Amino acid sequence: MPASIADNLAAVRERIAEAARRAGRTPESVRLLAVSKTKPAGAVLEAFRAGQRLFGENRVQEALAKMDACGPGPEWHLIGHLQSNKARLVPGRFAALHSLDSGPLADALQRHAEAAQASLPVLIQLNWGQEASKSGITDEAGLRRLVEHVRTACPRLVLSGLMTIPPLELSERETRAIFAQMRTLHAGLQAEFALGAAFCELSMGMSHDFEWAIAEGSTLVRVGTAIFGARP
């Protein structure tokens, strides 16, 4: 008999706690974002009843439909690429955006956040593998330009951290090197731009590599398959 979502959640939480302890960290220093993309609202509610509160979605419309179906309670994060023409749908509905990758997108989010009188925590996505199938900033100069742009031109956006998805085919050593680079960059930006306590998140690590990410400082792990099973 397949394990239930509640059983899977318990197993993932235990793995997170063990990885944190091995890294000399407290389990509470790592939050679990359950990636519910392509899964029905019923699966989200099952996870919610098992104590999960943070959920990650890739597509805006799919997420909005689940928000309506699930009602209040779950905290929704948008982790997929966002087109500027859909930016109006995000402020006031999502707790955070993990995939900010350009100045024009930041400007669109700022306009709509201002109209909604809402603030929006954002994480900047980095694409160190320079994979054509993924979005994200590909160099440090571009990262610094975007940080400065958000700081000076987008007061409704709250710079909250960095996000990355390493290429799947990398070894543990190569993947951990990317995660370690993220940690170093995060600390450097924090000091260089005096970003404050809000800039505290490193969103990195998925079902296949979240323990490596925790060892390198991740504060948010995005786990879908290990909780909900393989996507169709």
C-alpha positions as CSV (number, residue, x, y, z in Angstrom):
1,M,0.0,0.0,0.0
2,P,1.5,3.4,-1.0
3,A,2.5,5.7,1.9
4,S,0.0,8.5,2.6
5,I,0.9,12.2,2.1
6,A,0.9,12.5,5.9
7,D,3.5,9.6,6.1
8,N,5.6,11.1,3.4
9,L,5.6,14.5,5.1
10,A,6.7,12.9,8.4
11,A,9.5,11.2,6.6
12,V,10.7,14.4,4.8
13,R,10.5,16.4,8.1
14,E,12.7,13.8,9.8
15,R,15.2,13.9,7.0
16,I,15.3,17.7,7.2
17,A,15.8,17.5,11.0
18,E,18.6,15.0,10.6
19,A,20.3,17.0,7.9
20,A,20.1,20.1,10.0
21,R,21.6,18.4,13.0
22,R,24.5,17.0,10.9
23,A,25.2,20.5,9.8
24,G,25.2,21.8,13.3
25,R,21.9,23.7,12.8
26,T,18.6,23.5,14.5
27,P,15.7,21.8,12.5
28,E,13.7,25.0,13.0
29,S,16.2,26.9,10.9
30,V,15.0,25.1,7.7
31,R,11.4,25.5,6.5
32,L,9.7,23.1,4.2
33,L,7.8,24.3,1.1
34,A,5.6,21.6,-0.2
35,V,5.6,21.8,-4.0
36,S,2.0,21.1,-5.0
37,K,2.2,22.0,-8.7
38,T,0.0,19.7,-10.9
39,K,-1.5,18.1,-7.7
40,P,-5.2,18.6,-6.9
41,A,-6.5,20.8,-4.2
42,G,-7.5,17.7,-2.2
43,A,-3.8,16.7,-1.9
44,V,-3.0,20.2,-0.6
45,L,-5.7,19.9,2.0
46,E,-4.5,16.5,3.0
47,A,-1.0,17.9,3.6
48,F,-2.5,20.9,5.4
49,R,-4.4,18.6,7.8
50,A,-1.1,16.8,8.4
51,G,0.4,20.1,9.6
52,Q,2.0,21.5,6.4
53,R,1.5,25.2,5.9
54,L,3.7,26.4,3.1
55,F,2.9,25.4,-0.5
56,G,4.7,26.2,-3.7
57,E,3.2,26.5,-7.2
58,N,4.7,27.1,-10.6
59,R,1.7,28.6,-12.5
60,V,-0.3,31.5,-11.4
61,Q,-3.7,30.4,-12.6
62,E,-3.3,26.9,-11.2
63,A,-2.3,28.4,-7.9
64,L,-5.2,30.8,-7.8
65,A,-7.7,28.1,-8.4
66,K,-6.3,26.0,-5.5
67,M,-6.4,29.1,-3.3
68,D,-10.1,29.4,-3.9
69,A,-10.7,25.7,-3.5
70,C,-8.6,25.3,-0.3
71,G,-9.8,28.5,1.5
72,P,-7.8,30.3,4.2
73,G,-4.9,28.6,5.9
74,P,-2.2,27.5,3.4
75,E,0.6,30.0,2.7
76,W,1.2,30.2,-1.1
77,H,4.6,30.8,-2.7
78,L,5.1,31.2,-6.4
79,I,8.2,29.4,-7.4
80,G,7.9,29.2,-11.2
81,H,8.8,31.7,-13.9
82,L,6.5,34.7,-14.0
83,Q,5.8,36.7,-17.1
84,S,5.4,40.4,-16.7
85,N,1.9,40.4,-18.1
86,K,0.8,38.2,-15.2
87,A,2.4,40.2,-12.5
88,R,-0.9,41.8,-11.6
89,L,-2.1,38.5,-10.2
90,V,0.6,38.1,-7.6
91,P,0.7,41.0,-5.1
92,G,-1.8,40.5,-2.3
93,R,-2.3,36.8,-3.1
94,F,1.1,35.2,-2.7
95,A,3.2,35.2,0.4
96,A,6.4,35.4,-1.7
97,L,7.8,35.1,-5.2
98,H,10.9,33.0,-5.5
99,S,11.7,33.7,-9.2
100,L,12.4,37.4,-9.7
101,D,14.8,37.5,-12.6
102,S,14.7,40.9,-14.3
103,G,14.2,44.6,-13.8
104,P,11.1,44.8,-16.1
105,L,9.4,42.1,-14.0
106,A,10.3,43.9,-10.8
107,D,8.8,47.1,-12.2
108,A,5.6,45.4,-13.2
109,L,5.3,43.8,-9.7
110,Q,6.0,47.2,-8.1
111,R,3.2,48.8,-10.1
112,H,0.7,46.2,-9.2
113,A,1.8,46.0,-5.6
114,E,1.3,49.8,-5.3
115,A,-2.1,49.5,-6.9
116,A,-3.0,46.8,-4.4
117,Q,-1.4,48.6,-1.5
118,A,0.5,45.4,-0.8
119,S,4.1,44.5,-0.1
120,L,5.6,41.4,-1.8
121,P,8.6,39.5,-0.5
122,V,10.8,38.5,-3.5
123,L,13.7,36.1,-3.9
124,I,16.1,36.6,-6.9
125,Q,16.5,33.4,-9.0
126,L,20.0,32.5,-10.1
127,N,20.7,30.2,-13.1
128,W,24.3,29.2,-12.6
129,G,24.0,26.3,-15.0
130,Q,22.9,28.7,-17.7
131,E,20.2,26.2,-18.7
132,A,18.0,27.4,-21.5
133,S,15.0,25.7,-20.0
134,K,15.3,27.7,-16.8
135,S,15.0,31.4,-15.9
136,G,17.3,33.4,-13.7
137,I,20.2,35.7,-13.4
138,T,23.4,34.1,-14.8
139,D,26.2,36.3,-13.5
140,E,27.1,38.3,-10.4
141,A,27.1,41.7,-12.2
142,G,23.5,41.1,-13.3
143,L,22.6,40.1,-9.8
144,R,24.0,43.2,-8.2
145,R,22.2,45.4,-10.8
146,L,18.9,43.8,-10.0
147,V,19.4,44.1,-6.2
148,E,20.2,47.8,-6.6
149,H,17.2,48.3,-8.9
150,V,14.8,46.7,-6.5
151,R,16.3,48.7,-3.6
152,T,16.0,52.0,-5.3
153,A,13.0,51.7,-7.6
154,C,10.7,49.1,-6.1
155,P,9.7,50.1,-2.5
156,R,6.8,47.6,-2.5
157,L,9.1,44.7,-3.1
158,V,10.9,43.2,-0.1
159,L,14.2,41.6,-1.0
160,S,14.1,38.4,1.0
161,G,16.9,36.2,-0.4
162,L,18.1,34.1,-3.3
163,M,16.8,31.0,-5.1
164,T,18.5,28.5,-7.4
165,I,17.9,25.1,-9.1
166,P,21.2,23.3,-10.0
167,P,21.2,21.1,-13.1
168,L,19.9,17.7,-12.3
169,E,22.9,15.8,-13.8
170,L,25.5,17.3,-11.5
171,S,27.3,15.2,-8.9
172,E,26.9,15.8,-5.2
173,R,30.2,17.7,-5.1
174,E,29.2,20.0,-8.0
175,T,25.7,20.6,-6.6
176,R,27.1,21.4,-3.2
177,A,29.6,23.8,-4.8
178,I,26.7,25.8,-6.3
179,F,24.8,25.8,-3.0
180,A,28.0,27.0,-1.2
181,Q,28.4,29.8,-3.8
182,M,24.9,30.9,-3.1
183,R,25.6,31.1,0.6
184,T,28.7,33.2,0.0
185,L,26.8,35.5,-2.5
186,H,24.0,35.9,0.0
187,A,26.3,37.0,2.8
188,G,28.2,39.3,0.4
189,L,25.0,41.0,-0.8
190,Q,23.8,41.4,2.8
191,A,27.0,43.2,3.8
192,E,27.4,45.2,0.5
193,F,23.9,46.6,0.3
194,A,23.0,46.5,4.1
195,L,19.9,44.6,3.2
196,G,18.8,44.0,6.8
197,A,17.0,41.1,8.5
198,A,14.4,40.6,5.8
199,F,17.1,39.3,3.4
200,C,17.4,36.0,5.2
201,E,16.3,33.3,2.8
202,L,18.2,30.8,0.7
203,S,15.6,28.8,-1.3
204,M,17.5,25.8,-2.5
205,G,17.2,22.1,-2.5
206,M,14.5,19.8,-3.9
207,S,13.4,16.1,-3.4
208,H,16.7,14.7,-4.7
209,D,19.2,17.2,-3.2
210,F,17.6,19.0,-0.2
211,E,19.9,17.4,2.3
212,W,23.0,18.7,0.5
213,A,21.3,22.1,0.3
214,I,20.7,22.1,4.1
215,A,24.4,21.2,4.7
216,E,25.3,24.4,2.7
217,G,22.9,26.7,4.4
218,S,19.4,26.5,2.8
219,T,16.6,28.0,4.8
220,L,13.8,26.9,2.5
221,V,13.7,23.5,0.8
222,R,11.2,22.9,-2.1
223,V,10.0,19.3,-1.9
224,G,7.3,17.9,-4.2
225,T,7.8,14.3,-5.3
226,A,8.9,13.0,-2.0
227,I,5.6,14.3,-0.5
228,F,3.0,14.0,-3.2
229,G,4.5,11.3,-5.4
230,A,5.7,11.6,-9.0
231,R,3.9,14.2,-11.2
232,P,1.8,12.9,-14.1
